[in-house]
Every structure is written in structure tokens, then in C-alpha cells.
Amino acid sequence: MASPGQEQTVSAAPPAPIFRVARATPETAPLEDTAPSQIVVTSETGTTGSRKRSRAHFQASTPLTYSNLDPISTGLITLEDAESYFSTFFSGCDRYVPVFCPLSDSFESVRSRSSVLLSAICSVGCRILTGSESHHSRALNLHTQRIINAAVAAAPIPGMSWDCLETVQALLVRACYAPERSLLIALATRMALEIGLPEAYGDLCTRCLANPPTRSQGGSKCSDGSATAPGEVDENDATLMRKTRTWLHLVMMGQILHVDAGGPPGFRLRGAAQRCRVLINGPSSTGMDLYLISQVELNAIRARIYSTFSQYAQQRPREHDDDEIMEMLADARIDINVWFEDWTRIYEKHQTQMPWLSPNLAVQRCWADSMAMCAALKATGIEDVSAMSSAGKEILRMAKQALRQHLDIILEEPRLYLRDIRYAMDFVWAKNAFCYLLLLKLAVLLPEDGLHSSSVFNDDLIEKGRMLVDELSKSEGGLGGSARNNTASAYLHLIRVSIDKFSKAVRSWRQNNASHGLLGEPNALNDGEFSCPGPERANEPAKEGQHELESFVPEQFVFEWDFPGLTWFSSLAHETSWLDNMLGGVFDGSETFDMWGYTSQDYYAS
């Protein structure tokens, strides 16, 4: 009942939200399933209504029109250049920001609806086409940053609102290709909640269940109850689907930043993530929606795995049960495998139109598997491989196998995964570099059984690493071949240096063993221990690698992402110290990149 002086409204209770934003509460406090609270503004007299704004000494300024922010109208770029950058974005970048529809998001439509979104799309397209160091790329990057700041800080005025779907989409585009991604995702989340994107997802799911397409009709029912003709889409459904795509991608990015960047939990799903599949057969769904929904599911699974092992580590800070950890890891791998098998069957119908779906799915499975194993080992609190139990070393071997499979898949002909990686967001470059680096480290910490097998395995890693560098080098620059992507360059140089150091270490082991009548690689017969015949030369590769890599520390790779496994070491294998120092010993605050002619500023230009 309303209190005196307040209006009384009668309405049906809203359904419980399917997605809930996690509040800043202690990890041990349960998050209750409650209906969303209604925000009511009351006047000083106690009546419900609009609060009259009092005069202030300061007033936020807002651009009067959208046209003065249009990069074409301002003369920043020509119409032809803008169309070229827009087309480049939709040649591959839309896979990593799958919030657009080819029917409603044409160049003319986007330009008429939002200068902010047009600038964000053209900025990324220009970076891909001309490189991040070109004049147009820098100018568009600065322009996009300014108008996004204006959109976030703008005060509402009649007939114009910056809080809209297109602004949220612009924030998402920017977040996928800029280092300040966490802040942009946080801003996008707040704006999405204000304009009701979570409610759009719930409404669309309800409509898809109530009005499924039938074979006889070939269509579905409109919001007024009439049936659509085959190929026609209800305008209300199309609008709901645009909002739903944006919300789901926002949820996925929040989960990635939580699991892979160490950010706070942003979203928790009420119920199984597989519920999103109800949208697959919706009248407005596209082939790209399959990829989006599969990624939402996978990252929900990964977030649950991450939470499981994190809670285990907090509950058992000093001791761990190998059997319990192995059981949790087995459950995690079952969930990942079920996800993979389900989506393999779903993707089969779209293999001809979208051949890149299957290799991407396989890569994602290897990534999820290896990160689950790394999270399991992290929960034990043991980083010294020589002190790990047999179960811990078995987990390491499984992770090594998953990473090796990851490398084989991305290099498999016709290399559909790497062919368009130039369009990939920064996270994809980071995780691919990390996977190869961790594989090199595990090859040293856990060599293959038998000297000959270890030698063949290491040679194969070096050869495939060089193949990986060659493929990534083709995508490092712009489409014209002369430009440079600073983000790609950072990770590509890291891979190159790692290959060189690993090759030198392998050659040194062989020389040491040959000089003492031994052949092959580190002695795998003694459970990971290394043969060090001469103390005067045993640490030579480590010292050499340490001195050369000391000044080359890509701080973006270490401080922006929180991938587990970088601090593993073996007290019996000093040969891995070059990689430990590079990945784990960077916390001395060094920002020197002079070895390759870069400064830390270069890594944030894109």
C-alpha cells in the first residue's frame, strides 16, 4: 500500500531477471534471486513524480546536434574513406563484435542513427586497413575517444538522448580494440541497464517460446497476433533482437574480463546458459547469432569453473585434496565437452556459408580445457613443478596436450582461423601468444618420455612456432602490407623472442649432453629432472636468456590479462629461468621496451 501523499499504482509483479548484475558484496554472501527493484523519484513533498531541478552554479554542456560530431561532415575523412573503413570492419571485425545485423546496420542507416557508432566502426576499420600509426587512424581514434566521452558525460535534453542502443554498441566496439576495455564495459553495462536491454532479452525469449515458426507458415506471429510471411520479420522482433545481441555480447565481455583479466564478477546467470538457445530459431536471428550464443554459453561455463576453483582455494588455503581437485576438473571437462559436441552438431548446417565456425569452435575448446587445468593447479597453491604431486604433474601433462592441440588446429590447412586474425580483438592476440608461450614452458618443465621423443617434440615446436610467426606477420600490418598494428606487434615480438631463446636452450642442452656422451634433451627418465653435466655450463642458457629479455617486458601482456600458469617453475630446472623472468619477474615496474625500439606509449596507441 502506498504511503500518504504518494500515488498508488497497480501492476503485475515483474518476472525475476534472467541476468543479474553482481553487487560488490563479499564472495561468501549468497546472491538471492529477487525481482528487480523499481527506482522511484519522489519530490520533497513526498509525491511521486519528476523532481524539479534547482539552479546550480555549474551546468554540463551538451553538443547541440549530432552533425557536428560526424567525422565526414567535419571533414576529418571523406565519404569514400568512411565507406571503405566501414566495409573493412564488416569483413571480419563483426565476428568479434557480433551485435550487428546486415539488414538494419548498413552504412547509411548507421550514419543517420548515430555519429558515435559510425566513428567507432570507422576507427577500427581504419586501424585494420591502414594500420594504427597512420594519420587517419590516429585522427579517428582521437575523434572517437572525444565523442564517446561526450556521449557518456552529456546531460539529457529534449529530443536528443545519448543513452541509446547505438551508444552501447559503440562502447562495445571500442572496448574490443582499446586498452581501457574494463572502463568501457562498465560504462556500457550501466547504460544498458538504464535503457532496458536485459528486459529486451527476456521479452524476446518469451516471444520465441510463445510464437515459434511453423513449417506451414514459414514465419512467425507478429506482436499484434498476425502471421508474418516467409522471409518477413516483425519490426518489434527485429528491435528486440538488436537489443538482445548487444546485451549478450556485453555479458560475454564481462565474463571474459572477470575470468581472464582478474576483474570483479559482473554478471551471474539465473539458470542454465543453454536457455539462450531458444533464440537460435527466432525470426530475426542470423548465422552470426549462432557464434554469439555459443560464446556466451562457453564463457558462462568458464566463469563457473573459475568460481569453483577460486572458492576451493579460499576454503582450503593450506592444504588440498588431489582426489577432490581431479573430480572438479573432470566435471569441468565434461561440461566443456558437452558444449563442444552440442555446438558441433548445430554448426553443421552452416558450415558452407561460415566455414570458419568449426575451427574456431575447436580452438575455443582447447583454450577452455587448458585454462580449466591451469585454474585447478592454481587452486593447489603450488607453483614449483618439482614439488607437485603425481596428480598435479598429470594435470600439467593434460594442459600441455591441450595447448599442443591448440597450436595444431590454428596451423591446420587451409588455416581458416589465422587467415582473418588481422580483424581479431586484442584479447584474441593475447591468448594465442600466451598459449604458445605456456606450451614452450611446459615443454621444458615436463619433457617428453625418452630423449629421442623429447628431441623430436622440441624441434616440432620450434618449426611450428616459426610457421605461426609467418602467419601472424601477414596479419600484423594493414591490408596494404606496409602498416603496423601495435597490439599485434607486441605479441608477435614476444613469440619471436621466445622461439629464439627456446632454440638456444635446446642447442645448449644438446651440446652439453653430447660433450658428456649423452644425446637428446633434458632427462625425462627422472620425472622432469634435467641432466646438468657441467656446473660451469648448466646455467649458461638461463643467464644468457635472462640478460637479453630483461629489458623486453610487454606490460600489456602481464598487467592487462590474468592468465594462470605464468609463474610455474622447477627448482631442478634452472633452464626455464629466462621465461620465468620474462613473464613472472616483470613486477619490478620496468617499462623499458628499447630492445625493439618501442616505448610503453606505443602499446596504448591502438
N, C-alpha and C positions, 0 to 999 in steps of 0.2 A: 504494500500500500504506500502511496506517495505521501510524503510529509506535508504539512500545511504550507501553502504558498508555492507548491510545485505542481506541475501538470502531471496527470496520471495517464499513462499510455498502456494500452493492452496489446500485446503482440505474442506470437508463438515463440517459445524458447528456441534460440539458435542451436543448431547441431554442434556437437563437440568438434573442434578443429582437427583436421587430418594432420596438419603440420603445426608444431608448436615451437615458438622461439624460446630457447633455453635461457633462463634468467641467471644472473650472477649469484648463484647460491652455492653452498658447499657441495662437493661431489657426493657426499654421503646422504644428502637430503633428497628424498624421492620427489619426482616431478609428477604432480597429480594431474589426472585427466579432467579438466574442468572446462566449462564453456567459456568462450572469450568474454571478457568483461566489456561493458559498454562505457565509453567515455562521454561524460555529460558535463557541459559547461553551464555553470549557474551564475546568475547575476548576484550583485551584492544584496538584493532584496530577498534572495532565496528562490526566485522563479527560474524555470528552465528557459534558456534562450541564448541569444548571442550577447556576449559581453561587449559593452561599449568601450572602445579603446581610448584611453586618456592620452592627451597630448604629451609627447616626450621631447626631450632636448635633442635626441638623435633619431634619425629615420633612415631605414635601409633603402638604398636606391636600387631600382629595378630597370633594366633596359626596356624602353618603351615598345619596341617591336622586335619580331623575330628576324626581320630582314637585315637589320644592322649587324647580325651575327652570322649570316650566311657567308661561307668562305668564297662563294662565287660572286655574290653581289658586292662584297667588299673589295674584290679584285685580287684576293690572295691567290686564287688559282682560276684557270679558265674553265669554261663549261666542258670542253673536250677532256681536259685533265681530270676533272671531277668524275666524269663518266668512266674514264679509264681506271681510276683508283677504285671506284665503286664496283666495277666489273671484276677487278683483281681480287677484291675482298670476297666476292661471291664465287670465286673459282676454287676456294679451299678453306678460307678462314671461317666460313659459316659452319663448317663441321665442328669447330671448337667453340663457336658461339651459336649453338643451334636454336635460336629464338626467332628466326625469320621465316616468312612464308613467301615463296616465289610469286604467288598471285597478288598479294597485297603489299609487298615491300619492293616495288620497283623504284628506280632512281627518281622518277617524277613524284611518286607517292611519298617517299621518304623526305624529299626536299620540301614538299608542300606541308608536311606534318611537323617536322622538327629539324631545325638547323643544328641542334646539339647532336642528334643521332647521325645526321649526314656528315658532320665534321668528324665524329668518332670513326665512322666507317671509312671515310676517305683518308683519314690519318693512318689507319692500319694498312689500307691498300697501297698508299704511297710508300710506306715503310717496306712492304714486300716488293713493290715494283722498282723503286729507285734506291732503296737502302736507307738506313736510319741516319746517315750522315749527309744526305743530300739537302739542298736548300729547301726544297718543297717539303720534305719530311720534317725538318726542324720547325719550319714555319707552321705547318699544320698541327704538329704536336703541341706547340705553344698555344696556338689558337684554340685547339680542343680543350686544353687544360684550363684556359681562361673562361670559356663559356660554360664548362662543367662547374667551375667554381661559382659562376654567376647563377647557374640553374639551382645549385644547392642552397645558395645564400639569398636568393631572390625572395622578396616579400610578395604575397599574393595580391593581385589587382584584378578588378572586374574584367571579364572577357579574356583572361590570359592566366594560364596555370603552368608552372614548370613541373609540378608534381603529376606526372603522367607516365603512361606505359613507355613512350619513346625515350624519356629521360632515364628510366630504369635500364632500358636496353643499352643506351649509350654508356652508362656506368659499367655495365657488364662487358661491353666491347673493350672499353678502356682497361678494365681490371685484368683481362686476359693477356694484355700486351704491355703492361706497365708495372714497375716495381712496387707502387703504392697500392697493390691489389687488395690488401686487407682493409684499408680505409675505404676504398671504393665499394667493396662488397658490403661493408657495414652501412654506408650511406644508402646503397641500393636497397638493402633489407628494410631499413626504416621507411623509405619512400614507398616500397612495395606494400608494406603493411598499411600505410596511410591510404593508398588508393584501392585496397581490397583485392590484391592478387591471390592471396590464399583462398578467399571466398569464391573467386572465379574457378579455381581448380575443383573445389567441392561441387559447385553448381554444374560444371561440365561433366564430372563423373556421374552425378545424379541423372543428367540428361542422357548420357550414353547408356546407362542401365535401363532407363525408362523407355527410350526410343531407339532400340538397336536397329541397324539397317537390315532390311529383309531382302531375300533373293528376288522375290516377285516384284518389289518396288524398285530395287536397285538404289534406293536412297533411304532417307530417314524422315522423321517428322519435324516440322518447324516448331518454333516456340508457340505459335498460335494453334497447333494441333494438325495443320495441313501437312501433306506429304510432299517432300521435295522430289523433283525429277532426277533421274540418274545424271550424275556429274554436277548437280547443283548443290550449293551449300547455303544453309540458313545463315544470314548475316549475324545473328546473335551467336550462333555456334562458332562462327569464324572469329568473332571478337573474343569469346571466351577461350578459344584455343590459343590465340595470340598471347593472352594474359597467362594462360596455364604454362605455355612453353617458357615464358620468361621466368615464372615463379619456380618451375622445376630446375631450370639451369641455375638460378640463384641458390636454391637448396643444394645442388650438387657442388657448386663452388664453395659454399660454406663448409660442406663436409670435407672437401679437399684441403682447405686451409686449416681445418681442425686436425685432420689426421696427418697430413704431410708437411704442414708448416708450424705445427705446435700452437695454433690459435685456440681460443676458447670454443666450446661447443656452441654452434649457432642454431642448429635445428635438431629436433627429435621427432621421429615419425610415430604416429599413433597407429599401431597395426603393422602389417607386413608391407614392405616396399613393393611387392608384386601387385598391389592394388592399382598401381599406376598403369598396368597393362590394359585396364578397361578402356583406356584412351586409344589403343592401337587401331581399333576398327571404327573410330569416330569419323563422322562425315568430313571433318576438316583436317584430319591427320595426314601427314606426309611421310615419305620414306625417311627423312631426317629425324622424324619423331621417334622412330624405332631406335636410332642410335642414342638419342637423348634419354629415353626411358630406360634403356639398358644401362647407361652410365649412372643414372640416379639409383637404380637398384644396386649396382655393384658398390658404389661409394657408401650406400646405406649399410651394406654388409660389412665393408671395411671399417666403417665407423663403429659398428657393433663389436667387431673383433678387437679394435683398438681399445674400446672401453673395457672389454672383458679382461684383457691382459693388464691394463692400467690399474683396474680395481684389484686384481690379484696381487700386483706388485705393492700396492698400498696396504693391503691386508696382511701380507707376509713380507715385511721389509728385510728380514734377516735370514729367512730360510725358505726353501722352495721344495716342492714335491715333483720329481721328474714325471711320475705317472700322471699326476693331475695336469701338468703342463702339456704333456703329449696328448691327453684326452681333449683338452681345449683346442689344441692345434688341429687334431683330427676333425673335430666338429667344424672348425673354421674352414678347413679344406673341403669338407663335404658341401657346405653352403656355397663356396665358390664354384665347385664342380657342377652342382645342380644349376646354378645360374648360367654357367657356360653351356651346358647341354641344352637347356631350355632355349637360350637365345640363338644357339646354332641352328635349331630347327626353325625358329621364327625368321632368321635371316635368309634361309634357303630360297624363299620366294622372291627375294630382292637381290639375289646375287648377280644377276645380269645387269641390272641398272646401277647397282652400287657395289662393284667388286671389292672395294676396299673394306667393306664391313667385316668380312671373315678374318683376314689377317689382323685387323685391329682388335677384334674380339679375342683372338688367341694371345696377342700381346698383353691385353688387359688381364687375362687370366694369369699369365706368368708373373706379371707385376703384383697382382693381388696375393698370389701364393708366396712369393719371395718376401713381401713385406709382412705377411702374417707370421712367417717363420722368424723374421728379424724381431718382430714385436714379442714373440714367445721367448726368445733369448734375452731380450731386453728386460723382460719381467723377472728373470732369474737374478739380475744384478751382477752377473759375472761377465767380464769383458776379456779376460785372459783365456785364450783358447786352450792353452796347456793345462789350465785348472778346471776346465769344463768336464762334466761327467760324460759318459758314453752317450747318453740321450742328447745332451747339448751338442756334441760333435755330430750326431746323426742329423739333428736339425740343420746344422751348418751344411752338411753334405746335400741335404734336400734343397736348401736355398741355393747352393752352388749349381745344382742340376736345373732348377727353375730359371736361374739367371742365364745359364748356358742355352737353354731352350729359347729364352727371350732374344738372345743375340742371333740364334739361328733363324728365328722367324722373321725378324726385321731385315735380314740379309737374304732371305729366300727369294729366288726369282719368281715373278718379274719385279720384285721389290715394291709392291704396291704401297707398303707402309712408308718407306723412305722417299718414295717418288714425290710426294706432295708435302713433305715435312717442313718445307720453307714457309708454309702457311700456319704452322703449329704455334700455339701459345707458349709462353715462356716455361710453363710447368712441364710441358712435354719434352722440351730440350733438356731441362734439368734432370728429369727422371731417367731419360735414356743415357745421359752421361754418367749418372750415378750407378745405374745397373752395370755398365761395363767396368767402372772403377771398382765396384764391390766384387765383381767376378774376378778381376785381377788379384785383388787382395785375398780372396778365398783360395785362389789357385796357389798362393804362397803359404797360407796358413794351413790348408788341408790339401796337400798334393795328391795326385792320383796314386793308386796302389801299383807299385812296380816302377823302377827307374825309367824303363823304356816308355811305359804308358804316360808317365808324367812328362817326359820329354816331348812326346807327340802332342799331348794336350796343350802344353805351353806354346809350342810352335803354331798350333792351330789358333790359339787365342791371339797371338801376335798377327798372324796373317789376316784373320777376320777383323781385328781391330784396325788394321790399315785399310781394309775394304770399307769399314764403317766410316773412317775418316774421309775416304774418297767420296763416298755418297753424301756425307754431310757437307763436305766442301762445296758440292754443287748447289746446295741449298743455302749456304752461308751468305752468299751475295744476293743481290736483287736479280730479277728475271733477265736483266740486260747483261749480267755476268761481271759487272765492274763494281757494283755497290757492296755494302757490307752491313750485316746485321750484328750489332754489338752483342746482343744476348747470345746469339748462335756462336759468335766468335769466342766468347768467354769459355763456353763448354767445349767447343771444338779444340781449342788450345789445351785445355785440361786433359782431354783424351789423348792428344798428341804427346804431351809431356809424359803422361802415364805409360804409354806404349814404349817410349824411348827408355824410361827408367826400368820398366819391367824387362825389356830386351837386354839391357846392360846387366841386370841382376842375373838373368838366365845364363848369359855368356860367362859371367864371372863364376857362377856355380859350376859350370861345365869345365872351365879352366882349372878351378881348384880341385875338382874331383879327378880330372884327367891327370893332373900333376902328381896325384897321390894314388894313381892306379884304380880310380873309380870312374864310372861312366854314369851319365844321366843327370838327374835333377836332385832336389832335396830328398833325403832318405825317407821315403814313405813307409818303409817297413817298421819304423819305430814310432808309429802313431803320431806322425806330424813333426817329429824332431828332425833337425837339419844336421847334415854332416858338415862339420867345420874343421877340416883337416889342419889348417894352419891358423893359429890365433892372430898372426900378424896380418892375414888377409881376410879373415872371416867377416869383419865388419866393413870391409872396403866398399862394397856396393852401397851399403846403407849410408855411410858417410858421404860418398860421392853424390848420391841422390838427394840427401838432406841439404847439402850446401847449394845444389843447383835449384832446388824447388823452394828453398826457404823464402825467397822474395816473391814467389808467384803463388798468391793465395786469392782466388776469386771469392771475395767475401759474399757475393750474392748467393753462391752455391752453399755456403755454410750458414750464413745468418738469415737467409730468407726461407730456407727449407730445413725441415727437421727429420730427415730420413735416418732410420736406425741402422746401425752396423758400422758407422764410420770410425768408431773408437775401439773396435776389436784389435787385439794384438796377441802376440805369443811371446812369453818371456824366454822361450827357447829358440826363437827365430828372429834375430835382430835384422835379418834381411828385409823385413817389412817396415822398418822404421821410416823409410823415405815416404811411404804412403801415409803412415800414421802422422808424421809431421805435417804433411800437406793438408790432410783432412781434419785431423783432430787437434793439431798444435797451433791453430791459427788464432786462438783466442788471446793472443798477446796484443791484439789491437793493431797489428801491422796492416797498412793499407797500400803497400808498395806493389806496383804492377810493372815496374820499369823493365823487367826482363823481356816483356813483349811490347814495350812501348805504349802501355796503356796507363791511365790513371783511374782511380775509383769513379771519377765522374763519367767516364765512358760507359760504364755498365748501367748507369741510370739514365742515359740519354734517351733510350728507347721506351 
